[in-house]
Amino acid sequence: MKKWLSFLGAITLLGTSTASLVACNNIPQYNEEELQQLKKENQICTNCQEIKENLEWICPQEQPFNQVDNKWYYVVCPGNENDVWEIAKFKNDFKDNKFKVIKKNKKWWT
């Protein structure tokens, strides 16, 4: 009886796990209009013209760091842990850049 139950349990697990699998690395693809709308929505509202000109929201589909330009970048992104945001600094001087995490915060506004 135990063998039959474990056999049925294994079949059930195999059937449900493959049927309800969700891909984790789906990068949303936006058309040009949606992309411009998102950039407007995520624009930083400030009176400082220098910040407005130099900061830009980007999405993964743009692949901004594939082109080497020897500039320094600060990137704010979610970390590996829940509710942890990282501020990273790196120089875009070669193809596969490694970045140095400057600060990790539980709350991004502190």
C-alpha positions in Angstrom: 0.0 0.0 0.0 2.8 2.4 0.9 4.5 1.7 -2.5 1.3 2.5 -4.4 0.8 5.7 -2.4 4.3 6.9 -3.0 4.0 5.9 -6.7 0.8 7.9 -7.1 2.3 10.8 -5.1 5.3 10.9 -7.5 3.1 10.9 -10.6 1.0 13.7 -9.1 4.0 15.7 -8.2 5.5 15.3 -11.7 2.2 16.1 -13.4 1.5 19.3 -11.4 5.1 20.6 -11.3 5.6 20.6 -15.0 2.1 21.9 -15.8 2.3 24.9 -13.5 5.9 25.9 -14.2 6.4 29.6 -14.7 9.5 31.0 -16.4 11.4 33.4 -14.1 13.6 35.1 -16.7 10.9 36.6 -18.8 12.0 40.1 -19.8 9.0 42.2 -20.7 9.3 43.5 -24.3 7.8 47.0 -24.8 7.0 48.6 -28.1 8.4 52.1 -28.8 5.2 53.9 -27.5 5.0 51.9 -24.3 8.7 52.5 -23.7 8.4 56.3 -24.1 5.3 56.2 -21.8 7.2 54.3 -19.1 10.2 56.7 -19.3 7.8 59.6 -18.8 6.1 57.9 -15.8 9.4 57.0 -14.2 11.1 60.4 -14.8 12.6 62.0 -11.7 10.6 65.1 -10.8 13.1 67.8 -9.6 14.0 71.4 -10.2 17.6 70.6 -10.8 18.2 70.7 -14.5 21.5 68.7 -14.2 19.7 65.8 -12.7 16.9 65.9 -15.2 19.5 65.8 -18.1 21.7 63.1 -16.7 19.4 60.5 -15.1 17.3 58.2 -17.2 15.1 55.2 -16.4 16.0 52.2 -18.5 14.5 48.8 -19.1 16.4 45.5 -19.7 15.4 45.3 -23.4 17.4 48.4 -24.2 20.6 46.7 -23.1 22.3 50.0 -22.4 25.7 48.6 -21.3 26.4 46.5 -24.3 28.2 49.4 -25.9 31.6 50.3 -24.2 31.8 54.0 -23.6 34.3 54.3 -20.6 31.8 56.2 -18.4 31.0 55.7 -14.8 27.5 54.5 -13.9 25.5 54.3 -10.6 22.8 51.7 -10.7 20.0 51.3 -8.2 18.5 47.8 -8.4 16.8 45.2 -6.2 19.2 42.9 -4.5 19.1 39.1 -4.0 17.3 39.3 -0.7 13.8 40.4 -0.2 13.3 44.2 0.4 17.0 44.9 -0.1 18.0 47.6 -2.6 21.6 47.9 -3.9 23.4 51.0 -5.1 26.2 49.8 -7.4 29.0 51.7 -9.1 30.9 50.6 -12.2 32.9 51.8 -15.1 31.6 50.7 -18.5 35.1 50.0 -19.9 34.8 46.4 -21.1 32.2 44.0 -22.4 31.4 41.9 -19.2 31.5 44.5 -16.5 31.6 43.6 -12.8 30.2 46.2 -10.5 31.0 47.1 -6.9 28.0 47.3 -4.5 28.4 50.6 -2.6 25.4 50.3 -0.3 22.7 47.9 0.6 19.5 49.1 2.2 16.4 47.4 3.6 14.5 50.6 2.6 15.6 52.4 -0.5 14.9 55.9 0.9 17.3 55.7 3.8 
